[in-house]
């Protein structure tokens, strides 16, 4: 697997001794760290911004039964499997990714929390990949798939809590999926997730999600069970006033 470190729409990657604003090239966006606050604030074109740096590991779920049916061109059957589980191939993909993550953790990467979509296929992928490392798991419906078919309709929180007692579902509503999802609502959901994410105290998190949502969030294509490692810097001028 390749480890990706790249710019993300709306945010900027962690670069040494420099802070970039979105939609700026490197030359325009150079800035200096504020002397008054170490690495907490940075200067860009004379303006002071608060910096929030996070190392994020994005994972798309492994192959589900709907994916397998799509590959066989059985579209009607694929879209009508509600909340599908992983296929045997999907479980093998998880086992392979687990080995890579184990190596990554042994190399010193300290994952503080796993954020996971409450779909069964993402829960299976997340637990199979990161379980057993004493990392807390939190379900978050904001990273669920574009809800455009029964295969992307979820399971009630109360049932999930019984099946997955090792996962924290406290921020997930009882009925958390939106069967009337549109391009507008998924864009707003991605924006809400960015805002929520940068309020979390953890600096290194894994996010296990879906192809459609990850494309909306990152403008990236993901294969089944693919991991991309991205450093994000969120900067806020409003919060930095007076510093």
Order of alpha helices (4+ residues) and beta strands (2+ residues): beta-beta-beta-alpha-alpha-alpha-beta-alpha-beta-alpha-beta-alpha-beta-alpha-beta-alpha
